[in-house]
């Protein structure tokens, strides 16, 4: 009985978080200025103003999260497939454990995983909070005007996410 009750509480919290706008769909995307350092940008911090006119996939992740690691192959495929068409993926690395706060750890993880897209370290969870994020991994798709148009929590829905990427890339500014 307790297990069923606990499961219902978790399910209710997830439904409320999503319906209460935690996914952020329809609002202006927050910037990345509260984070840093950056990996794969030659040290340059990116801003949404820099990316105006691009479709931006923001992924909240951490290198020690099994579920996050399972999403990375799809992100890498989308980066390879759609970068030239205007997709920019930004990984927001928000650490779950103390050792994940280390810049050398994040740099080694990004290199080992073969991630070529920009990654910003968010040790203070400022970007995470600005997106009202709750879970690892979560992907937010930001349109060319800077509005969050789609979000997905957890693994899966890769075809749906890719379909939305293609739709946003096809839209005019």
N, C-alpha and C positions, 0 to 999 in steps of 0.2 A: 504494500500500500504506500509506504514512504517513497519507494522508487518511482511509482506512477505519479505521486504528488510532486516530487522533485522534477521529474521530466516535464510535467505540465507547467511548472513555474518557469523553467528554462525556455520552453516553447513560447509561453506568453511573453516573456521578456524579449525574445527575438522578434516576435510579431510586433510588439509595441515599439521597439527600437526602430524597426524598418518603417512602420506606419507613421511614427512621430518625426520622420525626416532625418533620421540618423544616416540614411543612405545619401541624403543631400540632393537628390534629383530635382532639377528645376532651379537651383540657386547658383549664384556666381561661385566659381571654384576659388577657394583660398589659395594664396600664393605659397611659395616654398621658401620665402625669405627668412623664416625662423629657424631653418635647418642649416646643417653644414657639419663637417666638410662634404665636398662632392667627389664622387668617383666617376671616371670616364668623361670628364668635361675639361680636362687640362686645368683643373683648379677653378674654373669659372662657375660661379653660381648661376643657375637658371631662374628666370622669373616667368610668370605667365605672360607678361608683356612681351618678352623675347619670343614667346611661342604663339603669339596672336596669329590667327590664320591657319594654325596647325590643329590637328586632333591630338589630344593628349590623353594617354592612358596612365593614370596614377595608380601604382600598386603599393599598398601597405603590406610590408613583409618583414621578416627577420630570418637571418640565415640559419638559425637553429630550429626553425619550425618545419616539421615534416610536411604539413599541408602546403606551406609556402613553396617548398622545394618542388612539390608536384605541379605547381602552376607555372614555374619558370620555363619549362620546354615550350609551352604555348606562347608565352610572352616573347621568347626568343624567335619563334616562328613568325609571329606577327611583326616583330621588329624587322626581320629579314624581308618579309613579304610586302610590308606597307610603309617602310621608312621613306622610300623614294617618292611615295604618293602623299606624304605629309603627316604620317603618324609619328609622334614622339612618345616613347614610353619613359616614365620617370619612376624609378623604384624609390620608395620612401622607407628606409631601413629603420624601423622602430624596435629596439632590442627588448627581448623578453627576459634575458638573463644578463647578469653583470658583465660576463666576458664578451658579450656581443656589442658592448659599448666601445670597444677598442677599434680605432681606425685601422691598424694593421690587420686585425681579424676580418673586418668588413672588406678591405681591399683584397685580402687573400681569398675570401669566400667568393667575391665577385669574379675574380680571375679564375678560380677553380671551376666555377659554374659556367664560365664562358659567356658571362653577361656583357654585352657591348653597349647597352643603353645607359643613360645617366642614372646614378644612384645618389641620393642625398641621405646623410645620416641624420636621424631625428632622435637623438639620445634624450632630449627633454620632452619628447612627445608633443611639441608645439604644433607641428604640421598635423599630426594624428588628431589632436583635439580640435584644430581648426576645421577639419573635415567631419567632426563629430563621429570619428571612427571608433569602433568597439572591438573588431575582430581581425585576426590574421588568418589568412590573407583576405584583403578586400581590394577590388579593382573599381576605379571610378573612370568613366569616359567623359572627357570634357570636349565640348564642341569648339569650332573655330572662333566662336565669340566669347569663349571662356565660361560657358554654362555647363554644369554637370548634367549630363543627359541620361546616364545609365550607371548603375552600380551592381556589383555582384559580390556577395560574401561567400568565402570558402572556395573549394575546388569545384570543378564542373562547369556546366553551361558554356563550354568553350565555343561551340557552334553559334549559340545565341550571341555571345560577346563579339565574336568575329563578324557576324552579320551586322551588328550595330556599328562596329568599326568601319565597315564598308559603307554603311548608310551615312555616317557622319563625314567620311572622306568625300562622298559624292555631293554633299550639300555645299552651296555657295556661301561665301562669307556674309 
